Amino acid sequence: MSGRGPGPLGHGGQAGPPRRAEDFRGSAKRLFATLLVDRASVIGVMVLGTIGVGLSVVGPKVLGHATDIVFSGFVASQLPEGVTKEQAVDQLRASGDGQVADMVGAMDITPGQGIDFDALGQVLLGVIAIYLLASIFMFVQGVLTTRLVQRTVAGLRSEVEDKIARLPLASFDTRSRGEILSRVTNDLDNVAQSLQQTMSQLVTSLLTIVGVLVMMLTISPMLTLVAIVTVPVAGFVAAAIAKRSQPQFVEQWKSTGVLNGHIEENFTGHEVVKVFGRQEQAKVTFDEANDRVFGASFRAQFVSGIIQPVMMFVSNLNYVVIAVIGALRVASGAISVGDVQAFVQYSRQFTQPLTQVASMINLLQSGVASAERVFDLLDEENEVPDLSEALAPTLVQGRVAFEDVSFSYKPDEPLIEHLDLVAEPGQTIAIVGPTGAGKTTLTNLALRFYDVDAGRITLDGVDVRAMDRDVLRANFGVVLQDAWLFGGTIRDNIAYGREGASEDEIVAAATTAYVDHFVRTLPDGYDTVVDDEGSNLSAGQRQLLTIARAFLANPSILVLDEATSSVDTRTEALVQQAMEELRRGRTSFVIAHRLSTIRDASRIVVMEHGHIVEQGTHDELIEAGGAYARLYAAQFAGATI
């Protein structure tokens, strides 16, 4: 409710920048545990990924066999026809070509016979089939991963929505609305994006590393050792560069935040800037901030941009070393040309997933940090549940009694102490006093947005803590100082007061609240669409809509918290008449700063520092010459001056 007292941390701070997870391991385990709820899909992702990666890894080896067929056919065509391979090898040795003889001796060829195109065609078709199947398996895995991630995040989003409905009002007082909204939207979206990008790629990359390493070892353990040695070198270089670029990124986003703040401030206060002629100063400040963003961004991108060229250099150096050693091994007959070709492909496949895994670490950290913020919200203590046999009275007379009530937002700062107040059915109780006196807190306690620390509040003699919250609040109609509307038509906004209300009832409530007249002047009438801020209506019109909503609810008890603060003097007089009609036969609590609006209240209660300092009718309090009389005199004396 508007105007409620601050909770333990006031109204909450601004949402901070993204942070690293405080308990990365614990939050990551919990996040992936939510994925395991759909165990069948997780297993499916792993199985499909293993098959797809396995086929992809086998491809280069089979393709290397095709290279061997071509190379062997070419070599065989250069040898004399009609001799055996052994005779051809002996002839080569006799002519002094020992290395060529070793190479030919290790090959499966028939001298004089050219390339076996039938065998080559079968191998190539096999390679095409392998890669096609691998693509199909990886595609299905991607679809299954997307379905798994989105269902998991949808489940988390539902949990958060349910959680918000169960949180006590104090939870919303300890942090800003933007902070909570950020957890529900930005953090959950970041979790979805991080899981979507990392889960499939991480599984694929890790499986590829293992599969490629196995295939490389089967081809040549020595070449595998050469390929592995370059990996830590590349990792060390990349880490060293990343360490230098990180401060530049921090400065980039820090200066970007300053620039955005300056732009937002000047756009929001554009009229003030114009009025005081500060355009040039604003432009100078913008240029300075813009230059800082440019410098920091350039340095960050330049330094971090070195990583990829360095990684490519190390990868190419690795390629050259493998090619040279592989050629020597081919010349000695220790390995075939096709195997060298396959090994070069594997060396490329080996470094690529390592780079991907390294690049996904920050993304994964960001996702886990967001998940931790969501889990932190889900772990908050729920509102104290209703009793197992909570009372649900069907007929409420409206007698509200505060009996020796004490309450504080902070244990060491008492707000209300030993307060007694009784509102008889049909009475209008006006509550006045300075800001922070505890006026709105009283109504919050009656509605059980908070529970009292001591004493009790009763409705028709029944302790409200023994009542079902929904039933209790259904008997209250509340009109706040801040007019809250949601995106929809004017009809929908009024009908929010009571589910299933008929068109005639909606129009009747609008007419009583002086809404019908201005609504009918709009082109679409009751079908006029308003946004969630009601920007296409004036402040007074928005306030009248919320009053019409309260009329439609037809409650037993009314709470009017500065309900006419946004309407003009003429409309206020009309609304006051309507309020009198609405309050007839109902218990009403009216919180007001304009004392002229509560002169006819059954009883006026004056609060200061959480205590009732005096109460009575308007005339009685004026005659007493106490706090109310001073407030009244100050208000109207100020108006006169």
N, C-alpha and C positions, 0 to 999 in steps of 0.2 A: 504494500500500500504506500501511496505517496506520503512523504513526510515522516515515515517511521524513524525511530531513533537508530543511530548507528549501532552496528554489532561490535564485537570485540576488536575488529580491525577497521572500524569506520565503514566507509562505503567501498572499500577495496581499492587496490592500486590499478594502474594501467597494466594491460597484458604485456608481459616482458618479451624479449626476443627469444627465438628458438634456443633451446639449451640442450646440452648433452644429458643423457639419462643418468640419474644418480645411482641407480642400481641396474646397470645394463644387463647383467646376466639374469637377474631375477625377473626383470620386465620382459626380456626376450623370451625366457622360458614360458612365462605366462601368456605372451602373445601367441607363441607357436602352439601352446596348449589349446587356445581357442580355435586354431586351425584343426587340431586333432579331434575336435568334436565331430567333424565330418571325416571320420577315419578312412572310409572307403575312397573318398576323393583324393586324400593324401596318398594313399597306397597307389591309386591309379596314376597320379602325377609321377610318382617315383618309378613305377613299372614302365610307363610310356616313355619317360625320360631316359631310363636305362636302355630300353630297346632302341630308341631313336639315336641316342649317342653311340651305342654299340655299332649300329649300322653305319653311322657317319665315320666312325673310327676305322672300320674295316675297309671302307671305300678306297682310301689311298693305297692300301696294300694290294687290293685287287687291281687297281689301275696300274700299279707298278708292274704287275704280271703282264699287262698289255704292252707296256714299254719293253719288257724283256722279250716278248714275242717279236716286236718290230726290230729291236736291236739284234736279236739272235738271227732273225731272217736276213737282215742286212749283212751281218758278218758271214753267215753261211753262204750267201750268194757270191762272196768274194773268194771263197775257197774252191779248189778244183773239184769238179763233179766226178763221182765214181770211186772216191776214196773214203775210208772210214775216218771218224773224228780223230782216233788215235794216230792214224797215218798223217793226217793233216797237222796235228800238233807236233809230231816228230819232224815233219818237213819245216815247220816254222822254227823249231829249235835249231835245226841244222843250218838254217839261213841266218841265224843270229838274232831272231826276234823272240827272245825268251819271255819277255813280259806279255807279248801278244799270245804266245803259246799257253802261258798260265791262264790268261783270261779265257781263251777258247776252250781250254781243258775243263774249266769250271762251268761252261755253258752246255745246255742240252740242245745240240744242233745236229743237222745232217748236212755235210759239205755239198755245195752246189744247189741246195734247195733254198728258195727265197722265202719271203714272208708268208706265213700260214694265215691267210685272211679269214678263213672259216673260224679258226680258233680265236683270232683277234676279234671278229664280230661277236662271238659268243661272250668273250670277256667284257667287251664294251656294253653289250646288252645287260650283262650281269651288273656292271657298275651303275648303269642307268636305273635298273630295278632297285638296287641297294639304296641309291640316293633318293629315289622316288618314295620308297617305303619309309626311309628315315624322315623325309619331309612330312609325310602323312602322320607318322607317329608324333612328331614334334608339333604339328598343327593341332592334333587332337589334345596333346598335352597342354598346349597354350590355352585352348578353349576351356579345358577342365580346370586349369589354374585360375583363369579369370572367373569362372563360376565359383570356385572355392573361395577365392579372396573376396569377391563381392558379397557372397552369402555370409561370410564371416564378419565383414564390416557392417553389413546390414543388421546382423544379429547384435553387434556391439552398439550400433546406433539405436536399436530398439531398447537395449539394456539402459543406455544413457537416458533415453526419453522416459522410460519407466522410473529410472532413478530420480530424475528431476521432479517427477510428480510426487515422490516419497520423501524428498529432502525437506527439512524444516526451513522456515523463512530465514533463520539465522545464517544458513549456509550462503544465501544470496546476499546477505549483508556483509560477509567477510571477504567478498571479492567483487570486482566490477562485473557488470552485465556483459561487457565485451570479453572479459576473460572466460566466462562460462560459455558464451557463444563461440569463442575461438576453439574451445575444447570439443564442442559438439560438431562444429563444421570443419574448421581448418585442420585440427589435429586428426580427426577421423579421416578426412580426405588424404592427409599426408600418410597415415597408416595404410590406407588402401593403395595409394600410389607406390609407396615403398615396397609393400608386399608384392604388388603386381609386377614391379620391375625386378625385384631381387629374387623372389621365390623361384620363378621359372629359370632365370638366368643363373642364379647361384647353383641350383641343382644341376643344370646343364653344364655349367663351367666346371664344377667339381668332378662330375662324372667324366667330362672330356679330359681333364687333367689326368685322372687315373687311367682311363682307357688309352689315351695317347702314350702315356708313360709305359704301359704294358706292351703296346705294339712296338715302341721304339726299342725296348729291351729285347724283344724277340728278333729284331732286325740286327742290331749291333749294340752291345753293352758299352763299347768304347765311345761310339758316337753319342750315345745317350748321356754318358758322363760329360762330354763336351757341351752338349745342349744344356744340361742342368747347371754347369758351372757358371754360365752367363746369367742365370736367373737372379741369384743374390746380388750380382753386380748391378743389374738393371734396377732391382728393388732398392738397393742402397742409394743409387743416384736419384731415383724418383722421390724417395723419402727425403733426401737432403734438399731437393728443390722445393718440394711441397712444404717443408718446414719454413723455408724462406718466404714462400708466397702466402702462407696463412695470415701473418700480421697485416699484409697488404689487403687481403680480403676483409679482415676485421675493420680496417680503416675505411675501406670502400663502403661497407654497409653502414658504418657509423656516420660517415659524412653524407651518405645518401639519406639517412634518417633525418639529419639536420636540415638538409635541403627540402625534403618532403614536408617537414614541420613548418619551415618558413613559407613554402608555397601554400599549404593548407591554411596557415594563420592569415596570410594576406588575402587569399580568396574569401575566407570566411568573414574577415573584417574589411572587405574591399571598400565599403562606404566610409569607414573610419579613416582608412588610409587616404582616400580622396579628400575628405573633409579637412584633414590636418595637413594636406599637401606633402605627404611623405612618400610619393611615388619614386622619386629619385633615390632616396635613402633605401627603400625596399629593393630597388633595382641593383644598387651597389652591393647590398647584403646578398642578394641572389647570385650575382656574378662571382663573389668571393666563395660562396658555398659550392657553386657549380664548378669553379676551378679546382676546388679541393676534391670533389667527386671525380673530375676528369683525371687529375694526377694520381689519385689512389687507384682508380679503375685501370688506368693504363699500366701502372706498376704491377698490379695484381695479375692482370691478364698476360702481361709480357713475361713475368717470372714463371707463372704456371704454364704458359704456352711452350716453355722450353722442354717440359716433361716429354711430350710426344715425340719431338725430333730426337731427343736423347734415347728414348726407348726404341725408336726406329733405327737409330745408329747401332745400338747394341744388338738389335735383332738382325740387322743386315751383316754386322760383324760375325755374329753367330752363324748366319747363312754361308758366309764366305769360308769360315773355318770348316764347317761341315762339308761344303762342296769340295774343298781341297782334299781333306782327309778321305772323303768318300771316293773321290776320283783315284786316289792312290790305292785305296782298298779294292776298287774295281780292277785297276791295272794289275794288282797282284792276284786277282781271282778270288779274293776273300769275300766279296759281296757283289751282287749283280747291279746293273745300272738301274733296273726297276726298283730295287730296294733302296738305292740312294735317292731316287726321285721320291719314293714314298716317305723316306725319312725326312727329306727337306720339307715336304708338306706337313709331316707330323711336328717338326720343329716350329713351324709357323702356328699350327693349331695349339701347340703347347704354351707358347708365350701369350697368345691372344686371351685365353680364359684367365690366365694369371693377372693380366692387366684389367680384365673385366671384374674379377673378384676384388682387386685392390680398389677400383673405382666405386664398387658397390658398398664398401665398408662405411663411408660417410653417409650414404643414402640409408643404409640399414640403421646406423646410429640415430639418424634423424627420425626414422620411423619408430624406433623403439622409444625414443624420447617423447614423441607424441603419444604413443601407446601408454607410456607411464603416466602422462598427464590425464589421459582418459581413465586409466585404472585408479588414479588418485581420486577422481570424482566418484567413480563407482564404489570406492571403499569408504566414502563418507558415511557417517552414522545417519540412519534414516530417522524420519520424524517418529516420535514415540508412538507406537501403534495404539489403536483403540483397544479398549478392554474386550475380552473375548465375548462378553455379554453386554456390549455397549447399548445404552438406551436410545430409542428412536421415538420420541413422543410424536403423536399424530396431530395434536392440537396444542399450539403454543399461545399462551396468554400474553407473554411479553414482559414479565417482571424480571429485571436483571439486577443482581445484587453483587457488589464487591465487598467481601467480608474479610477485613484485616489483611488485605493483599499487599505483598511485598514482591518486588521484582527488580532485577538489574541485568544489564547486558554484559557487564564485566563484574566478576565476583567482588572486586575491591572497590567498585564504584556504584553504590546503591542508587537506584533511580526513583523507585516508588517504595515507600515504607509505611506499613500499617494503614493502608487506605481503606476507607469505608464509604460506599456510595450505593444508593438504591434508586433504581428507575422503575416506577410503577407503570403498569400497562397504560398505554395511551399518553404518557408524559413525554415532553420534549426536553431533553437535558442538553443544554448548551455548555460546551467546555471551552474556556478561553484561557489565555495566558501567553507568556513570551515563548519564543521558539526554544525547543529543547526542554519544555516543562514536563513532557510526558503525556500530552493530550492524545496523540495518535496511538501511543503505546497502550492506553486504556482499551481502545477499540480492538487493537491487535490481540490483546489478552482475551477479550470477550469472544473473539472469533477463533481463538486457539491457534493463532499463528505462532504464539509463544505460550508456554505454560508458566503459571505463577511459581515463584520460589517458595512462597509461604501464603497461608490463607487459602481462600477459594472464591471462585466466581460461580454463581448459580443462575440458572434460567428456570423460572417457575419453581424454584426451590430445589432443583436438581443440579448437582455439581457438573459443570460443562465437561470436566475430564472424564465423566462417566458416560458421556453422550458420544454417539457416532459423529465424527467430524463433518462428514458430508451432510448429514441431517441437520446438524447445528448450523452450518453455514448456509444451508438452503433457506433458513428462516431469516437470514440477514440480506438486506439490499444495501449495496455500497456504491456511493458516488464519490470519486476521488477528485482531488485538485487537478491532477494530470489526466486529461481526457484520453483514455486508451481506446483506439480503434484498430481494427485489423483490415487487411486487404479484402475487399468484398463490396457488396452493394449496401446502401443505407438501410434497406430492409433487413439484410442479414445482420448488420450491426445492432439494430434494435432488437431483432428476434433472438439475439444471443442471451437476452435476459431470461427467456423461458423457452425451453424446447417444446416444439409442437404448437406454438402460438399461431392463431389464425390471422388472416389478413386484416380482418376487422379489429382484432385486439391490438395488432401492431399500429394501425392507423389511430385507434383511440388513444393509445399511450403517446404517440407522436403529437396528437392534437393537444392533449393535456399538458405536455411539456413544451408547447409552442414550437414544435419542430415541423408540423404538417405544413404550415404556411410557407416557410422558406424552401421546403423540399419540393413543393408543387411549382415553385418558380424555376426549378432546375429543368433542363431539357429532358432528362430521363427520369425525373421524379424519384420514386423510391428505388428505381433500378440504377440510379447514379452510382458509379463505382468510385470508391475512395481507396487510396493507398493506405499502407499501415501507419503512416504518419498523418493521414488526413490533410495533406498539404493543399488539396483543392477546396478545403473548407476553412472558414475563419475559426479562430480559437473559441469564440463564443458558440458557433454552430456545433463544433465538436463537443463542447461541454453539454449543450442541450441534447445531443444524441445520447450521451451517457446517462443523462437524467431520464430520458424516455426509456432507456433500457431498464432502469431501476423501477420506473412506473410499471412496465410490463411484467417484471418479476413478481410484483404484488407481495412483498415480504411482510413478515410479522414485525420485524425490527429494522429500522433504517439507520445507516451510518452515513452522514453527509460531511465529508472532509473538505471544507472550503469549496463546496460544490458550485458556488456561483461566482467564483473569483475571476473567471474569464469572460463573463457576460457584461454587456453595457448596463447602465443604470436603469434604462427603461425596461429592458428584458429582465433584469434582475427583479424588478418589482412584479412583473408578470410571473416569473418563476417562483418568487416567494409565495404568491397566491396559490400556485399549483402545489408547492411544497406543503402549504398548510392543509390543502385538500388531501395530499398523499399521506401526511402525518396523522390525519384524523383516525383515531382508534388504534394507532400504532405507537409503539415505543420508539423514540428517535434520539439519536446522539448526533448533535450538530457541533462540529469543530469549526470555529470561525475566528477570523482576525477582525473582520468588519463588524463591529459591535452593533451597528444599526440593524443588522440582519437577524439578530437573536433577541430583540427586546421583548418579544411575545413568548419566549420560551417558558415552560412550566417552572424550570429551575435553571439558574446559571451557576456553573461550577468554575471557580477561579483556581488554576493550578500554578504553582511555582516550585521548581526544583523537585518535581515528583510528589508534592504534597498538595492537598486541597487546603487553601488558605482561607477561603470563605465561599459560601453558597447561599443562594436565595433568588428571589425574583429581581428583575431589573430595578424596580422602584426601591425595593428593600436594600439592595446593594448600593445604589446611589445615595440613599439616605444614610447608610452606615459610613460612607466616606472612606472606605478602605481601598484595597488593591484594585477592585473593579472600578470604583469611582475615579481613581487616578488614571487607569487605562482609558476610561471613557473620556475624561477631561483632556488627556493628552492627545487622543485621537482627533477629537473635534476641535480642540484648540489649534492643533497643527493644521487641520483643514482650513480653519478660519484665517490663520496667519498666511 
